[in-house]
Amino acid sequence: NDFETLELKSGEMLYETVARKCESWNSTSNNIGLVVGATDVEALARTRKAAPSLWILAPGVGFQGGNLEEAANAGLMENGSGLLVPVSRGISRAEDPKSAAEELCAALNAVRQQKINSSTGSGSTSIKKHQKDFFELALECGVLKFGSFTLKSGRISPYFFNAGLFSSGAALSKLAKCYAETIVQSGIKFDVLFGPAYKGIPLASIIAVTLQNDFNINVDVAYNR
C-alpha cells in the first residue's frame, strides 16, 4: 500500500486512476483485467466504480479471511458477471471439498442474482415490443449468433452480427418496421435518411417506405454512391 493508496490531486487514490486508465485502454485491446484482494472490500468497490466493464480477479476468500458475499457485492458488474473468485485451501482443506465448493458456488450465484434483479428492477426501463421483435428477428434469421468469433480487428467477440442475412422480403419488412418505430419513438426531427453503402442503401430505402406507409411521414433518402 505504499504506492497504491497515495491520494492524488484529483482526490482519487493511485489505484483508482490506474483502474480508470485500464478501463480506457481495454476499449481497444480487450485483453486487460485487474487483481484486487477480496479482503479489501472498499478497494474492490472503488475499483469496480472506476472500471465498470473490466474483469477483476479477487483472491483472498477463505483462509485469508475474505468474505465471499461482501466481495461479490463490491466487485460484480451490474449484470452479475465480471468477477473471478479463486478459492483453493478453503476447498482443498475442507472436510468435504465437494460440499464446500458447492456452497461457495451457491453463495456467489445468490449475490449474482441479487445484482441482476436490482439492475433490472422496477426502476429500469423494460424492453419495448419493437425492440423485442428486432432481437427475435435477428435470432430467427441467424443474423445474431453467440459463441467465440475473431473479428477483422483481431479481437475476440462473444457474439457476431451479420446484417446481410436479413435477405428476404419478409425479413426486410419486419426489420424496417422495427427501425421506423424506433425513429418515431425517439422524437428526433429530421428530413432525410442516409444509407451508407452498401447494406445501408436498401435499408434506408425500405425504412423510408415504412415511415410513409405506417406513419404518414415522408422523408428523402440519400446514399454515398
C-alpha positions as CSV (number, residue, x, y, z in Angstrom):
1,N,0.0,0.0,0.0
2,D,3.0,2.3,-0.1
3,F,2.0,3.5,-3.5
4,E,-1.4,2.1,-4.4
5,T,-3.2,4.2,-1.8
6,L,-1.4,7.5,-2.4
7,E,-4.0,10.3,-2.8
8,L,-3.7,12.3,-6.0
9,K,-4.7,15.9,-6.6
10,S,-8.0,14.7,-8.2
11,G,-8.9,13.2,-4.8
12,E,-8.6,9.6,-6.2
13,M,-6.2,7.1,-4.9
14,L,-3.5,6.0,-7.3
15,Y,-5.0,2.5,-7.8
16,E,-8.3,4.1,-8.8
17,T,-6.6,6.2,-11.5
18,V,-4.8,3.1,-12.7
19,A,-8.1,1.2,-12.9
20,R,-9.7,4.0,-14.8
21,K,-6.8,4.1,-17.3
22,C,-7.0,0.3,-17.8
23,E,-10.8,0.7,-18.5
24,S,-9.9,3.2,-21.2
25,W,-7.1,1.1,-22.7
26,N,-9.2,-2.0,-22.8
27,S,-11.7,-0.4,-25.2
28,T,-9.1,-1.1,-28.0
29,S,-7.1,-4.0,-26.7
30,N,-9.9,-6.1,-25.0
31,N,-7.2,-8.0,-23.0
32,I,-6.9,-6.2,-19.7
33,G,-8.1,-7.3,-16.3
34,L,-7.4,-6.3,-12.7
35,V,-6.4,-8.0,-9.5
36,V,-7.9,-6.7,-6.2
37,G,-7.8,-8.6,-3.0
38,A,-11.2,-9.8,-1.7
39,T,-10.1,-8.9,1.8
40,D,-10.3,-5.2,0.9
41,V,-13.9,-4.7,0.1
42,E,-13.6,-0.9,-0.1
43,A,-10.8,-1.1,-2.6
44,L,-12.8,-3.6,-4.6
45,A,-15.9,-1.3,-4.7
46,R,-13.8,1.7,-5.7
47,T,-12.1,-0.3,-8.4
48,R,-15.4,-1.5,-9.8
49,K,-16.6,2.1,-9.9
50,A,-13.5,3.2,-11.7
51,A,-13.5,0.3,-14.1
52,P,-17.2,-0.8,-14.6
53,S,-16.5,-3.2,-17.5
54,L,-13.2,-4.9,-16.6
55,W,-13.0,-8.4,-15.2
56,I,-11.5,-8.5,-11.7
57,L,-9.6,-11.4,-10.1
58,A,-10.3,-11.2,-6.4
59,P,-8.2,-13.7,-4.4
60,G,-8.4,-13.9,-0.6
61,V,-11.7,-15.7,0.1
62,G,-11.4,-18.5,2.7
63,F,-8.2,-19.0,4.7
64,Q,-7.1,-15.4,4.0
65,G,-10.2,-14.0,5.7
66,G,-12.1,-12.6,2.7
67,N,-15.9,-12.7,2.9
68,L,-17.4,-14.0,-0.3
69,E,-20.7,-12.2,-0.2
70,E,-19.2,-8.8,0.7
71,A,-16.5,-9.2,-2.0
72,A,-19.1,-10.2,-4.6
73,N,-21.4,-7.3,-3.8
74,A,-18.5,-4.9,-4.2
75,G,-16.8,-6.4,-7.2
76,L,-19.5,-7.8,-9.5
77,M,-20.8,-5.8,-12.5
78,E,-24.4,-4.9,-12.6
79,N,-25.1,-7.8,-14.9
80,G,-23.8,-10.3,-12.3
81,S,-20.5,-11.1,-14.0
82,G,-17.0,-9.6,-14.2
83,L,-15.6,-11.2,-11.0
84,L,-13.3,-14.2,-10.7
85,V,-13.0,-15.6,-7.1
86,P,-10.3,-18.2,-6.7
87,V,-10.6,-20.4,-3.6
88,S,-8.0,-23.1,-3.1
89,R,-7.4,-24.0,0.6
90,G,-11.0,-23.2,1.5
91,I,-12.0,-26.2,-0.7
92,S,-9.0,-28.5,-0.7
93,R,-8.6,-28.5,3.1
94,A,-12.3,-28.7,3.8
95,E,-13.7,-31.9,5.4
96,D,-15.9,-32.3,2.4
97,P,-14.3,-30.5,-0.6
98,K,-17.2,-31.1,-2.9
99,S,-19.8,-29.7,-0.5
100,A,-17.5,-26.7,0.3
101,A,-17.2,-25.9,-3.4
102,E,-20.9,-26.3,-4.0
103,E,-21.7,-24.0,-1.0
104,L,-19.3,-21.3,-2.3
105,C,-20.8,-21.5,-5.8
106,A,-24.3,-21.2,-4.4
107,A,-23.4,-18.3,-2.3
108,L,-21.7,-16.5,-5.2
109,N,-24.6,-17.2,-7.5
110,A,-27.1,-15.8,-4.9
111,V,-25.3,-12.5,-4.9
112,R,-25.0,-12.5,-8.7
113,Q,-28.8,-13.0,-8.9
114,Q,-29.4,-10.1,-6.5
115,K,-27.2,-7.9,-8.7
116,I,-29.2,-8.9,-11.8
117,N,-32.5,-8.4,-10.0
118,S,-31.5,-4.9,-8.7
119,S,-30.3,-3.8,-12.2
120,T,-33.5,-5.0,-13.9
121,G,-35.9,-3.9,-11.1
122,S,-38.9,-1.7,-11.3
123,G,-36.8,1.4,-11.8
124,S,-35.3,0.2,-15.0
125,T,-36.7,0.6,-18.5
126,S,-38.3,-2.6,-19.8
127,I,-37.7,-3.7,-23.4
128,K,-40.3,-2.4,-25.8
129,K,-42.2,-4.5,-28.3
130,H,-40.3,-3.3,-31.4
131,Q,-37.0,-4.0,-29.6
132,K,-38.1,-7.5,-28.7
133,D,-39.3,-8.0,-32.3
134,F,-35.9,-6.9,-33.6
135,F,-33.9,-9.4,-31.4
136,E,-36.3,-12.2,-32.2
137,L,-35.9,-11.5,-35.9
138,A,-32.1,-11.3,-35.7
139,L,-32.1,-14.7,-34.0
140,E,-34.6,-16.2,-36.3
141,C,-32.6,-15.2,-39.4
142,G,-29.3,-16.2,-37.9
143,V,-28.1,-12.6,-38.0
144,L,-27.2,-12.6,-34.3
145,K,-25.0,-15.5,-33.1
146,F,-23.3,-16.2,-29.8
147,G,-20.0,-18.0,-29.3
148,S,-16.4,-17.0,-29.9
149,F,-15.7,-15.1,-33.0
150,T,-12.4,-13.5,-34.3
151,L,-13.2,-10.1,-35.8
152,K,-11.2,-8.4,-38.6
153,S,-9.5,-6.3,-35.9
154,G,-8.2,-9.5,-34.3
155,R,-10.4,-9.0,-31.2
156,I,-12.4,-12.0,-29.9
157,S,-16.1,-11.3,-29.6
158,P,-18.7,-13.3,-27.7
159,Y,-21.3,-12.5,-30.5
160,F,-21.4,-11.8,-34.2
161,F,-24.0,-9.8,-36.1
162,N,-24.3,-10.3,-39.9
163,A,-27.0,-8.0,-41.2
164,G,-26.5,-9.5,-44.7
165,L,-28.7,-12.4,-43.5
166,F,-31.7,-10.1,-43.5
167,S,-32.1,-11.3,-47.0
168,S,-35.8,-11.9,-47.7
169,G,-38.7,-9.6,-48.3
170,A,-40.4,-10.7,-45.1
171,A,-37.3,-10.2,-43.0
172,L,-36.6,-6.7,-44.5
173,S,-40.2,-5.7,-44.0
174,K,-40.1,-6.7,-40.3
175,L,-36.7,-5.0,-39.9
176,A,-37.9,-1.8,-41.4
177,K,-40.9,-1.7,-39.0
178,C,-38.5,-2.1,-36.1
179,Y,-36.3,0.8,-37.3
180,A,-39.2,3.0,-38.2
181,E,-40.8,2.5,-34.8
182,T,-37.5,3.3,-33.1
183,I,-37.2,6.5,-35.2
184,V,-40.7,7.7,-34.4
185,Q,-40.5,7.0,-30.7
186,S,-37.1,8.8,-30.5
187,G,-38.8,12.1,-31.3
188,I,-35.8,13.3,-33.3
189,K,-36.7,15.8,-36.0
190,F,-35.1,15.0,-39.4
191,D,-35.9,15.4,-43.1
192,V,-33.5,12.8,-44.7
193,L,-32.4,9.2,-44.1
194,F,-28.8,8.5,-45.1
195,G,-27.9,4.9,-46.2
196,P,-24.2,4.3,-46.2
197,A,-23.1,1.8,-48.9
198,Y,-23.6,-1.0,-49.3
199,K,-26.1,-2.6,-46.9
200,G,-27.3,0.8,-45.7
201,I,-28.8,1.8,-49.1
202,P,-31.6,-0.8,-49.3
203,L,-32.1,-0.5,-45.5
204,A,-32.6,3.3,-45.6
205,S,-34.9,2.9,-48.6
206,I,-37.2,0.4,-47.0
207,I,-37.3,2.3,-43.8
208,A,-38.4,5.4,-45.7
209,V,-41.2,3.4,-47.4
210,T,-42.3,2.1,-44.0
211,L,-42.3,5.5,-42.4
212,Q,-44.6,6.7,-45.3
213,N,-46.9,3.7,-45.2
214,D,-47.2,3.2,-41.5
215,F,-46.7,6.7,-40.0
216,N,-47.5,9.0,-43.0
217,I,-44.0,10.5,-42.6
218,N,-42.4,11.4,-45.9
219,V,-38.6,11.8,-45.9
220,D,-35.9,11.9,-48.6
221,V,-33.3,9.1,-48.9
222,A,-29.6,9.8,-49.6
223,Y,-26.7,7.5,-50.1
224,N,-23.0,7.7,-50.9
225,R,-23.0,6.1,-54.4
